[in-house]
Amino acid sequence: MRLLSILKIAIRSLNRNKMRSFLTMLGVIIGVAAVITMLAVGQGARDAIKAQIAALGTNVILDFPGSFTQGGVRMEAGSASQLTRTTPTRLKNSAAPCNS
């Protein structure tokens, strides 16, 4: 009986405050739609980045000049180890062969 009376009071309140009920429903709908949209955009961006990285192939090394972080401390520019003309040869000789 108590549950029935609670439902009657809830329905009566919804009928008396139609504008408030409508705006509340609208807010919930917009909020859920926004969350779904943001998740979809994030997933799409992640997929696009993965596709770009996969398109580079397996034989590409990217080298960016500048500083690096070591032990949580940002080192000054130019303090990173430098690449030389022999670096590609050393990398090729030290890399383990891949069986594709």
N, CA and C atoms as an extended XYZ file, in Angstrom:
300
Properties=species:S:1:pos:R:3:atomname:S:1:resname:S:1:resid:I:1 pbc="F F F"
N         0.822       -1.199        0.000 N   MET     1
C         0.000        0.000        0.000 CA  MET     1
C         0.864        1.260        0.000 C   MET     1
N         1.955        1.228        0.753 N   ARG     2
C         2.816        2.401        0.848 CA  ARG     2
C         3.431        2.735       -0.520 C   ARG     2
N         3.852        1.716       -1.261 N   LEU     3
C         4.433        1.940       -2.580 CA  LEU     3
C         3.415        2.563       -3.526 C   LEU     3
N         2.187        2.120       -3.450 N   LEU     4
C         1.130        2.661       -4.295 CA  LEU     4
C         0.891        4.142       -3.996 C   LEU     4
N         0.883        4.512       -2.726 N   SER     5
C         0.675        5.917       -2.372 CA  SER     5
C         1.856        6.782       -2.805 C   SER     5
N         3.064        6.238       -2.746 N   ILE     6
C         4.249        6.984       -3.202 CA  ILE     6
C         4.163        7.226       -4.707 C   ILE     6
N         3.747        6.225       -5.465 N   LEU     7
C         3.602        6.391       -6.911 CA  LEU     7
C         2.524        7.415       -7.252 C   LEU     7
N         1.411        7.421       -6.500 N   LYS     8
C         0.357        8.408       -6.734 CA  LYS     8
C         0.870        9.819       -6.494 C   LYS     8
N         1.623        9.998       -5.416 N   ILE     9
C         2.178       11.328       -5.113 CA  ILE     9
C         3.162       11.751       -6.203 C   ILE     9
N         3.983       10.830       -6.685 N   ALA    10
C         4.969       11.153       -7.729 CA  ALA    10
C         4.276       11.559       -9.017 C   ALA    10
N         3.230       10.835       -9.408 N   ILE    11
C         2.503       11.170      -10.637 CA  ILE    11
C         1.789       12.501      -10.485 C   ILE    11
N         1.238       12.764       -9.330 N   ARG    12
C         0.565       14.044       -9.084 CA  ARG    12
C         1.570       15.194       -9.173 C   ARG    12
N         2.766       14.984       -8.618 N   SER    13
C         3.799       16.031       -8.680 CA  SER    13
C         4.246       16.278      -10.112 C   SER    13
N         4.385       15.216      -10.897 N   LEU    14
C         4.770       15.384      -12.303 CA  LEU    14
C         3.702       16.151      -13.076 C   LEU    14
N         2.429       15.875      -12.790 N   ASN    15
C         1.342       16.565      -13.489 CA  ASN    15
C         1.262       18.034      -13.092 C   ASN    15
N         1.532       18.340      -11.843 N   ARG    16
C         1.440       19.736      -11.383 CA  ARG    16
C         2.625       20.572      -11.849 C   ARG    16
N         3.766       19.946      -12.047 N   ASN    17
C         4.978       20.677      -12.443 CA  ASN    17
C         5.453       20.195      -13.814 C   ASN    17
N         4.610       20.391      -14.796 N   LYS    18
C         4.910       19.865      -16.137 CA  LYS    18
C         6.151       20.508      -16.746 C   LYS    18
N         6.303       21.821      -16.584 N   MET    19
C         7.452       22.508      -17.183 CA  MET    19
C         8.743       22.040      -16.510 C   MET    19
N         8.741       21.916      -15.204 N   ARG    20
C         9.933       21.452      -14.502 CA  ARG    20
C        10.260       20.018      -14.909 C   ARG    20
N         9.250       19.188      -15.045 N   SER    21
C         9.467       17.796      -15.463 CA  SER    21
C        10.037       17.746      -16.879 C   SER    21
N         9.486       18.572      -17.765 N   PHE    22
C         9.970       18.614      -19.148 CA  PHE    22
C        11.426       19.078      -19.202 C   PHE    22
N        11.750       20.137      -18.462 N   LEU    23
C        13.119       20.652      -18.496 CA  LEU    23
C        14.105       19.658      -17.879 C   LEU    23
N        13.674       18.955      -16.864 N   THR    24
C        14.536       17.933      -16.270 CA  THR    24
C        14.810       16.811      -17.254 C   THR    24
N        13.763       16.344      -17.927 N   MET    25
C        13.946       15.295      -18.936 CA  MET    25
C        14.836       15.786      -20.074 C   MET    25
N        14.625       17.032      -20.501 N   LEU    26
C        15.446       17.595      -21.568 CA  LEU    26
C        16.913       17.664      -21.154 C   LEU    26
N        17.170       18.067      -19.920 N   GLY    27
C        18.552       18.127      -19.426 CA  GLY    27
C        19.216       16.767      -19.389 C   GLY    27
N        18.480       15.760      -18.955 N   VAL    28
C        19.032       14.409      -18.914 CA  VAL    28
C        19.314       13.906      -20.327 C   VAL    28
N        18.403       14.150      -21.244 N   ILE    29
C        18.582       13.693      -22.631 CA  ILE    29
C        19.789       14.379      -23.263 C   ILE    29
N        19.907       15.694      -23.071 N   ILE    30
C        21.050       16.425      -23.638 CA  ILE    30
C        22.352       15.944      -23.007 C   ILE    30
N        22.362       15.698      -21.704 N   GLY    31
C        23.569       15.222      -21.036 CA  GLY    31
C        24.011       13.861      -21.536 C   GLY    31
N        23.081       12.947      -21.679 N   VAL    32
C        23.419       11.612      -22.183 CA  VAL    32
C        23.910       11.700      -23.613 C   VAL    32
N        23.255       12.513      -24.432 N   ALA    33
C        23.691       12.672      -25.826 CA  ALA    33
C        25.101       13.260      -25.904 C   ALA    33
N        25.398       14.214      -25.023 N   ALA    34
C        26.737       14.821      -25.020 CA  ALA    34
C        27.803       13.801      -24.644 C   ALA    34
N        27.528       12.972      -23.653 N   VAL    35
C        28.497       11.956      -23.243 CA  VAL    35
C        28.712       10.946      -24.372 C   VAL    35
N        27.650       10.506      -24.998 N   ILE    36
C        27.776        9.546      -26.098 CA  ILE    36
C        28.564       10.154      -27.252 C   ILE    36
N        28.289       11.431      -27.562 N   THR    37
C        29.005       12.109      -28.648 CA  THR    37
C        30.493       12.221      -28.341 C   THR    37
N        30.837       12.605      -27.117 N   MET    38
C        32.248       12.756      -26.755 CA  MET    38
C        32.966       11.411      -26.792 C   MET    38
N        32.320       10.350      -26.364 N   LEU    39
C        32.938        9.032      -26.446 CA  LEU    39
C        33.164        8.625      -27.898 C   LEU    39
N        32.203        8.920      -28.761 N   ALA    40
C        32.350        8.586      -30.179 CA  ALA    40
C        33.477        9.387      -30.827 C   ALA    40
N        33.577       10.668      -30.492 N   VAL    41
C        34.648       11.508      -31.051 CA  VAL    41
C        36.008       10.999      -30.576 C   VAL    41
N        36.110       10.667      -29.294 N   GLY    42
C        37.368       10.140      -28.763 CA  GLY    42
C        37.766        8.834      -29.422 C   GLY    42
N        36.813        7.945      -29.610 N   GLN    43
C        37.096        6.666      -30.258 CA  GLN    43
C        37.517        6.883      -31.710 C   GLN    43
N        36.840        7.805      -32.402 N   GLY    44
C        37.211        8.094      -33.785 CA  GLY    44
C        38.606        8.671      -33.899 C   GLY    44
N        38.960        9.565      -32.984 N   ALA    45
C        40.307       10.146      -33.003 CA  ALA    45
C        41.352        9.075      -32.721 C   ALA    45
N        41.067        8.200      -31.759 N   ARG    46
C        42.007        7.126      -31.440 CA  ARG    46
C        42.199        6.204      -32.649 C   ARG    46
N        41.112        5.862      -33.327 N   ASP    47
C        41.211        5.005      -34.508 CA  ASP    47
C        41.985        5.684      -35.628 C   ASP    47
N        41.767        6.988      -35.815 N   ALA    48
C        42.485        7.720      -36.866 CA  ALA    48
C        43.982        7.757      -36.577 C   ALA    48
N        44.358        7.965      -35.325 N   ILE    49
C        45.779        8.006      -34.971 CA  ILE    49
C        46.413        6.633      -35.148 C   ILE    49
N        45.688        5.591      -34.734 N   LYS    50
C        46.215        4.237      -34.928 CA  LYS    50
C        46.409        3.929      -36.398 C   LYS    50
N        45.477        4.372      -37.243 N   ALA    51
C        45.604        4.126      -38.680 CA  ALA    51
C        46.799        4.874      -39.260 C   ALA    51
N        47.038        6.102      -38.798 N   GLN    52
C        48.186        6.858      -39.291 CA  GLN    52
C        49.498        6.205      -38.876 C   GLN    52
N        49.552        5.720      -37.643 N   ILE    53
C        50.776        5.063      -37.179 CA  ILE    53
C        50.987        3.758      -37.926 C   ILE    53
N        49.922        3.013      -38.153 N   ALA    54
C        50.044        1.758      -38.892 CA  ALA    54
C        50.467        2.003      -40.333 C   ALA    54
N        50.051        3.131      -40.911 N   ALA    55
C        50.411        3.441      -42.297 CA  ALA    55
C        51.899        3.755      -42.443 C   ALA    55
N        52.555        4.124      -41.346 N   LEU    56
C        53.985        4.409      -41.419 CA  LEU    56
C        54.786        3.152      -41.733 C   LEU    56
N        54.304        2.024      -41.303 N   GLY    57
C        55.018        0.777      -41.539 CA  GLY    57
C        55.879        0.407      -40.346 C   GLY    57
N        56.625       -0.670      -40.522 N   THR    58
C        57.447       -1.161      -39.417 CA  THR    58
C        58.906       -0.767      -39.555 C   THR    58
N        59.272       -0.117      -40.620 N   ASN    59
C        60.689        0.218      -40.831 CA  ASN    59
C        60.935        1.717      -40.752 C   ASN    59
N        60.197        2.419      -39.908 N   VAL    60
C        60.321        3.872      -39.806 CA  VAL    60
C        60.724        4.242      -38.380 C   VAL    60
N        61.708        5.099      -38.261 N   ILE    61
C        62.102        5.660      -36.968 CA  ILE    61
C        61.929        7.162      -37.069 C   ILE    61
N        61.205        7.737      -36.125 N   LEU    62
C        61.010        9.178      -36.100 CA  LEU    62
C        61.951        9.784      -35.071 C   LEU    62
N        62.656       10.816      -35.469 N   ASP    63
C        63.614       11.477      -34.588 CA  ASP    63
C        63.249       12.948      -34.510 C   ASP    63
N        62.992       13.429      -33.293 N   PHE    64
C        62.630       14.827      -33.084 CA  PHE    64
C        63.732       15.522      -32.301 C   PHE    64
N        64.226       16.653      -32.792 N   PRO    65
C        65.275       17.359      -32.068 CA  PRO    65
C        64.714       18.037      -30.823 C   PRO    65
N        65.589       18.298      -29.867 N   GLY    66
C        65.154       19.029      -28.684 CA  GLY    66
C        65.553       18.327      -27.416 C   GLY    66
N        64.879       18.703      -26.354 N   SER    67
C        65.224       18.182      -25.041 CA  SER    67
C        64.497       16.880      -24.764 C   SER    67
N        64.879       16.231      -23.694 N   PHE    68
C        64.221       15.009      -23.288 CA  PHE    68
C        64.065       15.029      -21.773 C   PHE    68
N        63.259       14.115      -21.270 N   THR    69
C        63.010       14.036      -19.841 CA  THR    69
C        63.688       12.792      -19.290 C   THR    69
N        64.433       12.984      -18.209 N   GLN    70
C        65.127       11.861      -17.588 CA  GLN    70
C        64.894       11.932      -16.093 C   GLN    70
N        64.269       10.915      -15.534 N   GLY    71
C        64.010       10.883      -14.100 CA  GLY    71
C        63.071       11.985      -13.646 C   GLY    71
N        62.150       12.402      -14.501 N   GLY    72
C        61.201       13.439      -14.149 CA  GLY    72
C        61.752       14.848      -14.296 C   GLY    72
N        63.007       14.982      -14.732 N   VAL    73
C        63.627       16.296      -14.891 CA  VAL    73
C        63.812       16.559      -16.373 C   VAL    73
N        63.353       17.715      -16.826 N   ARG    74
C        63.503       18.065      -18.232 CA  ARG    74
C        64.917       18.588      -18.457 C   ARG    74
N        65.633       17.914      -19.353 N   MET    75
C        67.010       18.296      -19.648 CA  MET    75
C        66.998       19.402      -20.704 C   MET    75
N        68.077       20.146      -20.776 N   GLU    76
C        68.127       21.260      -21.718 CA  GLU    76
C        68.226       20.773      -23.154 C   GLU    76
N        67.878       21.643      -24.078 N   ALA    77
C        67.914       21.305      -25.500 CA  ALA    77
C        69.339       20.983      -25.914 C   ALA    77
N        69.492       19.960      -26.698 N   GLY    78
C        70.813       19.578      -27.173 CA  GLY    78
C        71.531       18.636      -26.237 C   GLY    78
N        70.912       18.294      -25.096 N   SER    79
C        71.586       17.411      -24.152 CA  SER    79
C        71.323       15.943      -24.442 C   SER    79
N        70.408       15.677      -25.370 N   ALA    80
C        70.122       14.295      -25.739 CA  ALA    80
C        71.256       13.750      -26.593 C   ALA    80
N        71.380       12.437      -26.607 N   SER    81
C        72.429       11.842      -27.427 CA  SER    81
C        72.162       12.155      -28.899 C   SER    81
N        73.217       12.396      -29.626 N   GLN    82
C        73.106       12.814      -31.021 CA  GLN    82
C        73.189       11.608      -31.944 C   GLN    82
N        72.457       11.677      -33.039 N   LEU    83
C        72.558       10.659      -34.073 CA  LEU    83
C        73.725       10.995      -34.985 C   LEU    83
N        74.399        9.961      -35.426 N   THR    84
C        75.528       10.164      -36.336 CA  THR    84
C        75.236        9.427      -37.633 C   THR    84
N        76.157        9.497      -38.564 N   ARG    85
C        75.971        8.808      -39.841 CA  ARG    85
C        76.017        7.292      -39.676 C   ARG    85
N        76.640        6.821      -38.627 N   THR    86
C        76.745        5.369      -38.428 CA  THR    86
C        75.567        4.802      -37.626 C   THR    86
N        74.694        5.649      -37.119 N   THR    87
C        73.581        5.174      -36.296 CA  THR    87
C        72.669        4.199      -37.037 C   THR    87
N        72.246        4.474      -38.282 N   PRO    88
C        71.385        3.497      -38.969 CA  PRO    88
C        72.043        2.132      -39.121 C   PRO    88
N        73.328        2.110      -39.407 N   THR    89
C        74.026        0.833      -39.556 CA  THR    89
C        74.063        0.097      -38.229 C   THR    89
N        74.362        0.827      -37.141 N   ARG    90
C        74.388        0.184      -35.821 CA  ARG    90
C        73.011       -0.338      -35.437 C   ARG    90
N        71.958        0.425      -35.736 N   LEU    91
C        70.606       -0.043      -35.427 CA  LEU    91
C        70.255       -1.286      -36.232 C   LEU    91
N        70.639       -1.283      -37.492 N   LYS    92
C        70.314       -2.425      -38.363 CA  LYS    92
C        71.044       -3.679      -37.877 C   LYS    92
N        72.297       -3.523      -37.466 N   ASN    93
C        73.084       -4.680      -37.016 CA  ASN    93
C        72.633       -5.186      -35.657 C   ASN    93
N        72.119       -4.299      -34.812 N   SER    94
C        71.732       -4.721      -33.449 CA  SER    94
C        70.291       -5.175      -33.361 C   SER    94
N        69.488       -4.916      -34.381 N   ALA    95
C        68.072       -5.286      -34.341 CA  ALA    95
C        67.937       -6.781      -34.551 C   ALA    95
N        67.034       -7.367      -33.765 N   ALA    96
C        66.761       -8.803      -33.924 CA  ALA    96
C        65.927       -9.000      -35.179 C   ALA    96
N        66.224      -10.060      -35.938 N   PRO    97
C        65.435      -10.292      -37.160 CA  PRO    97
C        63.999      -10.676      -36.806 C   PRO    97
N        63.068      -10.200      -37.617 N   CYS    98
C        61.647      -10.492      -37.426 CA  CYS    98
C        61.229      -11.554      -38.428 C   CYS    98
N        60.493      -12.512      -37.948 N   ASN    99
C        59.950      -13.535      -38.843 CA  ASN    99
C        58.515      -13.190      -39.137 C   ASN    99
N        58.254      -12.658      -40.313 N   SER   100
C        56.891      -12.249      -40.667 CA  SER   100
C        56.145      -13.372      -41.323 C   SER   100
